[in-house]
Amino acid sequence: MTEEERGREEGNGGALQDLIEGSMPLVVKELVAGGVAGGIAKTAVAPLERVKILFQTKRPDFQNVGLLGSFRRIVQTEGLLGFYRGNGASVARIVPYAALHYMAYEQYRRWIILGYPDIGRGPVLDLVSGSLAGGTAVVCTYPLDLVRTKLAYQVVGPSRGKFRGLSQSEQVYGGILDCIFKTYRQNGLRGLYRGVGPTLYGIFPYSGLKFYFYEEMKNHVPEEHKKDITVKLACGSVAGLLGQTITYPLDVVRRQMQVQALSTSNHGMDKGTLESLVIINRNHGWRQLFSGLSINYLKVVPSVAIGFTVYDVMKSFLKVPSRDEVAIPVGTDERNSHPASLRSG
């Protein structure tokens, strides 16, 4: 009986592996791996993300108190759960965003190679593919990013449901769906995409540069160390930091545009991206364009590290081949004999 049970367990395990390897399309595997990695990484750095948003949007309660002071203030006013305020919307956004981002990057990369077989497999390919993938993911998930920012901007007092720092005329949101419905009723579809301009301006270079730097640095890694997960994490972290630094001012503009409707001092303002950059620089100085960047550095390193680690684990579990293994047939005669599998995978 024991042998039979063991045989059944092995058979069930083999059936699961067969299902994963044979029945699940490569695109779905990439979506699942990217979504899981994004959700875990985002939750791990949620406290730093909350404080960063409060800094970027110049929340009066959090000016000139520093990083540790901001942590203490959140604990005093909202408790430990305050660090995760808006994280539900953040995870709800990042899971589809990361899933689409990774999958779209792989797809764009394959499509470019399929359409231009003679193109080199160098960093420029990753720059273009990453930029297109970032733009695609943003357009599909931006309303959830807007909701995340609005919820994180609100500061709840000790009494349940009591919001601090908001006047009676300012909008209060009770959750993700409440924020979406109220924003849509007030400003329509345009309201749900408020600030998408600087987001796209920022994500195109950021996403592209991130993949560009990552692949470029890997090219300088000795062949025997290229599969080392520590090397991948180090390259990814540095690439994320470089890309984030270059495009960070656009992220600040995006946050301020997203919460503009919550502040009575900005009532009636509807500035564009470049005009907002000029106004912020004139009123608060160029340093405000990099407000929260130090916190972002602390957030990006563990976020990228966790994201790459979980993504690699999920790819291994789901039997996702490497990009080079999938792309190899595209540049050979197999490209003509297996066009359908390349388009789907």
N, C-alpha and C positions, 0 to 999 in steps of 0.2 A: 504493500500500500504506500509505504514511504517512497519507494522507487517510482511508483506511478504518479504520486503528487509532485515529486521532484521533476519528473518528466513533463507533467502538465505546466508547471511553473516555467520550465525552460522553454516549452512550446509557446506559452503566452508571451514570454520575453522576446522570443524570436519573432512572433507575429507582430509585436509592437515595433521592433526594429524594422521589419519588412514594411510595415505601414508608414513609418517615418521616412525610410529610405526610398520607397517606391511610390507610395500614393500621395504624399505631401509634396506639392510643387516647390521648387527652389524659392520662388518669390514668397510663398507663404512662410517658409522656414526663415527667410531673412526678415520678414515682418515680425514674426514671433520673437526671434532673437534680439532684434533691435528694440522692440517694445519693452520686453522684460528688462533689458539692460538700462534703458532710459528711466523706467519707473524706479528701480532700485537705486540708481545713482542720484536721481533727483531727490528722493526722500532722505537719503543720507546727508545731503548738504542743505536741506530745507531751512534750518535755523539761520545759516549764513545768507541764504537767498532772501529771507524775510528782512533781515537787517539791511541788506544791500538795497532793497527796494525802498525802504524808509529813508535811507540816505540819499538815494538818487532823486526822490520826489520832494526832498527838502521838507520832510515832516517836521513841524515846529518842535514837537516833543523830543525829537531825536537829534537836534542840531547841537553841535559842540559838546556832546557827551562821550564821544569815542565809542570804540567797539565794545569794550567791557561794560561801559555805562549803558549802552543800548541793550545788551543782554540782561543786565540787572533791571532796567526799566520794564522790559517785556515780562520778566518773571513777576515783578511787583504788580503790574497792572492786569496781566492776563494769565499768569501762571505758565507752567512748562508747555502746555498745549498751545500757548500763544506763538511759540516758535514755528508751529506747523499751521498757523492760520493762512489759508489760501493754498495750502499744499495739496488739498483734494483737487482743486482746479488745476494746480500745477502738474500733478500726476496724470489727471485726466487729459491734459494737453500733451505732456511729454511722451506718454506711451504711444499714441498715434503719431506724434511728431517724430520721435526717434525711430519708430517702425518705418514710417514713410521715408525718413531721411536716409537710413541705411539701405533700404530696398531701392529707393530711387537712384541713389548713388551707384549701386551695383548695376541697375538697369541702364542708366544713362551711359555708364562706362562701356557696357556690352554693346549698346546700340551704336555708339560712336565708333567702336572698333569694327562692328559689323558693317556700318556704312562706309568707313574709311579704313580698309584692311591694312593699308601701308602706314597708318599713323603709328608713331612711336608709343611705347608703353611708359613714357616718362612722366614727370610731375605735372607737365602741362595738361595731360589728359585728366589727371586727378583734380587739377584746378578747375577745369571746365565742368567736369562731372559733379564735383562737390558743390560748385556754385549753383548749377541747375537743380540739384537735389535739395539744397537748402531753400531755394525759392519755392519749389513745389511743396515742400513740407510746411513752410510758413503760410502760404495761401490756404492750404487745407485746414490748418489748425489755429489760425490767428485769433478767432473769437475767444477761444479758451485761454489764450495768453492774456488777452485783455481782461477777462474775468479774474484770472489769477492775480493780476496787478491791482485791480480795484479792491478785491477782498483783502489782499495783503496790506494795502494802504490804510484801511480802517483799523483803528486801535480800540479794542474793547476794554471797558473799565471793569473794576472788580465785580460790580453787579451784573448779573447775566443779562445780556441784550443791551447794555448801556454802552454807547460808543462815545469815546473821548475825543475832543478836538474837532467835532463836526457840528456845524450850526444847524438850526432847524430847517434851513432851506437846502441843505446838502443831502444828497441821496445816500440812503443806508440800504445795504443789501444783506439778505438773510442767508444766502447760499449761492451755489453755482447757477442753478436754474432761475432763481429769483433775480440774480444779476443779469443773466442773459435776457429774460423777458422784459425787465425794466429798461435795460439799455436799448433793446429793440423798439419798445413802445415809445421811448423818448426820442430816439434819433434814427430809427430804422436800421437797415442793413449797413448803412454808412457808419452808424455809431459802433457797430460790432467790429468794424475794421479801422477804427480811429487809431492813427499812429502806424498803420501798416506800411506807409511810405518809408520812413526811416528804418523800419524793420527789414524791408527788402533791400534797401540801400546797404544796410549793415550785414545782412545774412549772405548776400551774394559774395562779397569779398571775404567775410569771415569763414564761411563754410568752405569756400574754395581754397583759401589760404591755409586752413587747418589741414586739409588733405594734402595740399601741396607741400607744406613744411614736413608733414609726417612722412610722406613718401620720399622726399628729398633727403631727410635725415636717415631713413632706413637704407638708402643707397650707400651711405658711408659706413654702415655697420658691417663688420666682417661676416662672411657667409655663414660661419658656424654659429653665430649668435643671433641670426635674424629671426629664428623661431622662439627665442627666449622671451617669455611673457614680460619679464622685467624690462627688457629693452623696448618692447612695444609700448609699455605703459610710460616709460620715460620719454620716448619720442612723441607719443600722443599728448602728454602733459605739456611739454615744451611747445609743441605746435599749437595747442589750444591757447596757451598764454600769449604767444606771439600774435596769433590771429585776433584774440580778444583785445589786446592793447591797441592795435591799429584801428579797430572799428568801434572801440568803446564809446566815444562821444555820441555816436548815432544811437547806441543803446540808451544813453541818458535822455536824449531827446524823445525817444519812443516812450519811455516810462512817464515822462512829464506830460506828453500829449495824451497818454492813456488815462491819467488821473486828473486831467485838466477840468473835466466836468464836475469833479468832486470838490473843487476849490472855488469858493465864491470870488476870490481875488482874480481868478482867471475867467470869470463868467463872460461869455460872449466872444472869447478869443478863439480863433481858429487859424493858427499859424501853420505854415508849411515847414518842411524839414530844415531847409537852409535858413529861413527867417528865424526859426526857433533856435538854431545854433548861434546866430548872431545875437539874439536877445539874451540868451543865457550867458554868453561871453561878455556882453555889455553890462548886464545887471549883476552878475555874480562872479565874473572873472573866468578865465580859461580853466582854472582848477575845478570848477563845478562840472565841467564836461568830463572830468575823470573822477567824480565823486563816487565812492564805493568801489573803486578799482582795486584797492588793497584787499578788501573783503572778497572781491571776485577772484583774485589770485588764490586766496586761501580756499575758495570754493572750487575753482576749476581743477586744481591738481587732484584732490581726492575724487571729484566727480568724474574726470576723464579716466583716472585709474580704475575706479569701480566699474565704470561703463565699459571700458575695454575688456576688463577681466570677465565680467558677466556675459558680455557679448561673445567672447571666445569660448566660454564654457557652454553657452547655449548653442553656438554653432557646432561645437564638438558633439553635443548630445543629439542635435538634429541632423548630424551628418552633412553639414553645409561645406562644400568644397571651397578652397581658397579662390580668390578672384582670378589669379593666374591660371589655376587649373580649369576654371570655367571658360576663360577667355582664349585659351590655347587653340581650341578647335576653330575659333573665328578666323584666325590668321592662316589656316591651312585649308586643304581641300575638303576637310570634314565640315567646313562652314557651309558648303553647298549641299552636303548630304543630310545635315541635321538642322535646317533653318528653324523648324518649329520649336525644337528643344531650346535653342539659344534664345529665341524670343520670349519663351515662357520662363526660362531660368537664367 
